[in-house]
Each structure stands twice: as structure tokens, then as C-alpha cells.
Amino acid sequence: MVRTFDVTADKVFDAWLNPEIFQKWLFTMEQTNKVAKNDPHVSGTWEIVDHRESKDYRAIGEYIEIDPPNKIVLTFEMPQFSDTVDTITVEIKPLDEGCEMTFIQEIVVPHEKDWTEANIEKAEVEYRDGSEQGWNLMFGGLKQLVETGKIVFPF
């Protein structure tokens, strides 16, 4: 996924690492966020807990690469749903005006031993489409947040 922003690469990069900012858009919203913390260095960890509909949703991971303000590579997992670990790569490059963010999520799709290739392929498409839909919503919020300082729903 590729997105452009009318702000500097530094500002978008910071939105991925600063808990005061990412608690407003990354897997959560400011109103529903219970935990937003990180230790932003290689091998450091991050955690977000969002509370919706009487349930806590916990997202965690570890930083693999941090190259300010160009690139962040991190792991992503939601242990309450699966023991799989995805890898997310965020590359940010300056443009003449603003910046461009390229986002890649390497999704690990859990499946049963007896699944056919068709079952696996169907699950991969469902995971990819669901993930893309969620990221589209989050990136709409991210864009508003870094460009205006606030998020107004719907995007």
C-alpha cells in the first residue's frame, strides 16, 4: 500500500514510534486506547491495547530495523487470536512537497493440516483483504492526524 502525506517524512515516521501519537490511530483510537507503549530501538518492543465492546484487543511486536526517517521494520502479532507473527515494513521517502509512505505486511495465515491448496488460497485472500481494509481506515486517520493534528470520523 502506498500513501502520500502533505507533511515531512519526519512527521510520518514519528507517528509510527511516538506513543502519544500512535495511540490515536494505530490499531486503536484515543477514546478506546488502554495501553500505548514502546521501546523504539532494534529488539525493543511495542504494545497497544484497545478496549471495544467490552473486550480488550492486544497488539504487540518487536522492532527489527529503525532507520529514521526512512524505514521501520517490526513484527506484529495479536496473541489472543493466533500465535502467528507478521512482519511489517514501512518505508518513507521525501517528495518535493510532503512524503510518500510504502507499507508492506507479510501476513502469516494460520491453517489446518488437512486444508487443500484451495482452502489455503481462500484464507490468504480473506486475510489480505481484511487486513487491507483495516489499514485503509488506519491510514485515513494517520493522514488526518499528521496533516491537521486531529482525526474526524469517518475519514
C-alpha positions as CSV (number, residue, x, y, z in Angstrom):
1,M,0.0,0.0,0.0
2,V,1.3,3.5,-0.9
3,R,0.1,6.7,0.7
4,T,1.2,10.3,0.3
5,F,1.2,13.0,3.0
6,D,1.4,16.7,2.9
7,V,4.0,16.8,5.8
8,T,7.6,15.9,6.2
9,A,8.9,12.3,6.3
10,D,10.0,13.0,9.9
11,K,6.4,13.7,11.0
12,V,5.0,10.5,9.5
13,F,8.0,8.5,10.9
14,D,7.3,9.9,14.4
15,A,3.7,8.9,14.1
16,W,4.8,5.3,14.0
17,L,7.0,5.5,17.1
18,N,5.6,8.1,19.4
19,P,3.0,6.5,21.8
20,E,1.2,9.8,22.3
21,I,0.6,9.9,18.5
22,F,0.1,6.2,17.7
23,Q,-2.4,5.7,20.4
24,K,-4.7,7.8,18.3
25,W,-4.6,5.8,15.1
26,L,-2.5,2.6,15.2
27,F,-4.8,-0.4,16.0
28,T,-6.7,1.9,18.3
29,M,-8.3,5.3,18.9
30,E,-7.6,7.8,21.6
31,Q,-11.0,7.1,23.2
32,T,-10.7,3.3,23.3
33,N,-6.9,3.0,23.9
34,K,-5.9,1.5,27.3
35,V,-2.1,0.9,26.6
36,A,0.2,2.5,24.1
37,K,3.9,1.9,24.8
38,N,7.1,1.1,23.1
39,D,10.8,0.9,23.3
40,P,11.8,2.1,19.9
41,H,15.2,0.5,19.1
42,V,16.2,-2.7,17.4
43,S,15.0,-5.6,19.5
44,G,12.8,-3.2,21.5
45,T,9.1,-4.0,21.9
46,W,5.8,-2.2,21.4
47,E,2.3,-2.8,22.7
48,I,-1.2,-1.4,22.1
49,V,-4.3,-2.4,23.9
50,D,-7.6,-1.2,22.6
51,H,-10.9,-1.7,24.5
52,R,-14.0,-2.1,22.4
53,E,-17.4,-3.7,23.0
54,S,-16.3,-4.9,26.5
55,K,-13.2,-6.7,25.1
56,D,-9.5,-5.9,25.1
57,Y,-7.6,-6.3,21.9
58,R,-3.8,-6.5,22.3
59,A,-1.3,-6.0,19.5
60,I,2.4,-6.5,20.3
61,G,5.6,-6.7,18.4
62,E,9.3,-6.1,18.2
63,Y,11.4,-3.6,16.2
64,I,13.6,-5.3,13.7
65,E,15.0,-2.2,11.9
66,I,14.7,1.5,12.6
67,D,16.3,4.0,10.1
68,P,15.0,7.5,10.9
69,P,13.1,8.9,9.0
70,N,13.3,6.4,6.2
71,K,12.3,2.9,7.3
72,I,10.8,0.9,10.2
73,V,10.5,-2.9,10.2
74,L,8.6,-4.5,13.0
75,T,6.8,-7.7,13.9
76,F,3.1,-7.7,14.6
77,E,1.0,-10.2,16.5
78,M,-2.3,-10.5,18.3
79,P,-1.8,-13.4,20.7
80,Q,-5.4,-13.6,21.7
81,F,-6.3,-14.7,18.1
82,S,-3.2,-16.6,16.9
83,D,0.4,-17.5,17.5
84,T,1.4,-16.3,14.1
85,V,3.8,-13.3,13.7
86,D,3.6,-11.0,10.7
87,T,6.3,-8.6,9.5
88,I,5.5,-5.0,8.7
89,T,7.8,-2.8,6.6
90,V,7.2,1.0,6.4
91,E,9.4,3.0,4.0
92,I,9.0,6.8,4.0
93,K,10.6,8.9,1.3
94,P,10.6,12.7,1.0
95,L,8.9,14.3,-2.0
96,D,9.3,17.8,-3.3
97,E,6.2,18.5,-1.3
98,G,5.4,16.1,1.6
99,C,6.3,12.5,1.6
100,E,5.3,9.0,0.4
101,M,4.9,6.0,2.7
102,T,5.1,2.5,1.3
103,F,3.6,-0.2,3.6
104,I,4.1,-3.9,3.3
105,Q,2.7,-6.6,5.6
106,E,3.9,-10.1,5.2
107,I,0.9,-12.0,6.6
108,V,1.3,-15.5,8.1
109,V,-2.1,-17.2,7.6
110,P,-2.8,-20.0,10.1
111,H,-4.4,-23.0,8.6
112,E,-5.3,-26.6,9.5
113,K,-3.1,-29.6,8.4
114,D,-5.8,-31.1,6.2
115,W,-6.6,-28.0,4.2
116,T,-6.3,-28.1,0.4
117,E,-4.4,-25.6,-1.6
118,A,-7.8,-24.0,-2.4
119,N,-8.6,-23.7,1.3
120,I,-5.2,-22.1,2.0
121,E,-5.6,-19.7,-1.0
122,K,-9.1,-18.7,0.1
123,A,-7.9,-18.0,3.6
124,E,-4.9,-15.9,2.3
125,V,-7.2,-13.8,0.2
126,E,-9.6,-13.2,3.1
127,Y,-6.7,-12.3,5.5
128,R,-5.2,-9.9,2.9
129,D,-8.5,-8.2,2.1
130,G,-9.4,-7.8,5.8
131,S,-6.0,-6.5,6.6
132,E,-6.0,-4.1,3.7
133,Q,-9.5,-2.8,4.8
134,G,-8.3,-2.2,8.3
135,W,-5.1,-0.5,7.2
136,N,-7.0,1.8,4.8
137,L,-9.1,3.0,7.8
138,M,-6.0,3.5,10.0
139,F,-4.1,5.3,7.2
140,G,-7.1,7.7,6.8
141,G,-6.8,8.5,10.4
142,L,-3.0,8.8,10.2
143,K,-3.3,11.3,7.3
144,Q,-5.7,13.5,9.1
145,L,-3.7,13.3,12.3
146,V,-0.3,14.3,10.8
147,E,-1.8,16.9,8.5
148,T,-4.3,18.6,10.8
149,G,-3.5,17.4,14.3
150,K,-6.8,15.6,14.8
151,I,-8.9,12.8,13.5
152,V,-12.5,13.3,12.5
153,F,-14.5,10.2,11.8
154,P,-15.5,9.0,9.2
155,F,-12.4,9.6,7.1
